[in-house]
Amino acid sequence: MAISDGIAFIAMVVAFMSYFKSKDALKIATEQHKERYKCIRPYFMDAFKWQKGEDVYVSFSLRFTNEATLQNTIESIELQLEYYDKNKKFGKAKVDPCLSETPINLEESCEILALPLVLAEKSAKSGWVTFKLPKFIAEDLNIDLYKILASTVDNTVVSIETHIINKVYNEK
């Protein structure tokens, strides 16, 4: 009887040790999973509103940081504008990027973000994204909010918002 009690006690100790080891392993696996699938974090650095001929452009200097331990890709970027007309009527518009335009006076000192934007694990990329404003928006409306939406390949959307474009440059 004493031998069987001793074996049962040893089995119980081994079972408790296995339980705590598996609990630690689960905790580590859960943390690794969270690290693998973290989001992309956007950061707004600067913005310019400028004119080239008759066209009005808005260029944003942005940084996207992939905090995950897996590669991720931004497949599309768009600008959402919230505006008021002369009668104080609210409206929204979406504008696609104009990837061929370089922000004025920055041709040699900047990088243009190209799409798709592939971000390696635990890395960041920064550069400029330019949008051509439709004529009716540029001439007749007061823009209240500039909101940049970036969509990843897994349909996650990250956004950056600003109310003010600080600097205005014109090119004749």
N, C-alpha and C positions, 0 to 999 in steps of 0.2 A: 504494500500500500504506500509506503514512504517513497519507493522508487517511482511509482506512477504519479504521485503528487509532485515530486521533484521534476519529472519530465513535463508535466502540465504547467508548472511554474516557469520552467525554461521556455516552453512554447509561448506562454503568455508574454514574457519579457521580449522574446524575438518578435512577436506580433506587434507589441507597442513600439518597438524600435523601427520596425518596417512601416508602421503607420506614420510616425514622425518623419522618417526619411521620405516617404512618398508625399507627405504634405509639403515638405521643403521643395521637392522636385516639382510639384504642381505650382508652387509659388514662383519658382524660377521660370518655368515654362510660360506661365501667365505674363510675367514681366517681359520675357523675350517676345511674346506675341504682340504685346502693346508696343514695344519698340519697333517691331517690323512694320506696323501699320499706322504709324503716326502720320499726321497731316502735313501738307505743305503750308508754311507760314509766309504770308506776303508782308512786305514792308514798303511803304511809300517814302521815297527820298526827296523828290522834287518834281516840279511841273512847269511847263512853259506853254503859253498860248501865243501863237505867232502866225504871221500872214505871209504867203508866198503868192504873188500876183493877186488874183481875186479870191483865192482859197484861204480859209482859216483852218489852222491845225492846232491840236492840243497834244503835247508830248509829255509822257510821264516817265520818270526815272524810278524803276521798281527793282526790288530784290525778292526773289523767291527762295526760301530755305526748305529743303527736304529734311525733316527731322527723323525720318524713318530709317531703318537699316535695310530697306529695299529700295531699288530704283523706282522713280515715279516720273510721269510725263504730263506736262500741261499741254492739252491738245487744242484749246481755243481760248481766246481772250476777247472780251467785248467791253464796250463802254456804255453804261446806262446813264442817261442824263435826265434829271428832274428839273423842269423849267416852269416859268410863269410868263404868260404873254402880257401885252400891254393892258389887258382888261383884268389882270390878276387871276387868270384861269390857269390851273395846274395841268401839266402834261408830262409824259415820259417819252423818251426815244432811245433806241439802241443804235450803236454805231460800231461797225467792224474796224479792226486795225488797218492802217495803211502801212504795210511793212516795207514798202519801197522808199518811203520818205525818211530822211535823216533830220533830226531836230536842227533848226537853224543855228549857225555859228558853232556847232559841235561835231562837224563832219569827221574830224580827225581824232577827237578825244572821247568818243563814246562807242559803245557796242549796242547794236540793235538786237533786241530779243527776237529770235526766229521761232516759228512754230512748225512742228511740235517742239517744245522746250523740254529736253530730257535732263532730268536731275538725278545724278548718281546718289547713292545712299549717303546720308549725313553731309550733304554739300549744299552750296548756294550759288545762284547765278543772278547777276544784276545787269541791267541795261535799260534801253529806252523802248517804249512802245508809243507810236504816233497814231492819232486818229484825225481824219479829215471831217470837220463839222459840216453838216448840210447847210446850204446857204440860208434857208429860212430860220434855222436855229442861230447861226452866227449873226444875222442881221436884225432879227425881229424879237428875239426872246432873251429873257434874263435867266441864265442857268444858275440854279440853286445848289445842285449836288452833282458831283462827278463820281460815279461808282464803277470801278473796274472789277469785272467778274472773270475769274480764270477757272476753267473746267479741266479736271484731270481725266485720265483714261478710265478711272474707276467711278466716274460721274460725281466726284466730290467737287463742290464749288467753293472757292475761297474768294473773298472780296476785300477791296480797299476803297475807302470813301474819303473825299475831300470836298470842302465847300469853296475853297479859294484857290485860284491859280495865281501864284505870286508874281510871276515875271512875264512881261509881254515884250516880244521882239518882232519887228516887222522887216520883211525883205521886199524890196520893190521889184 
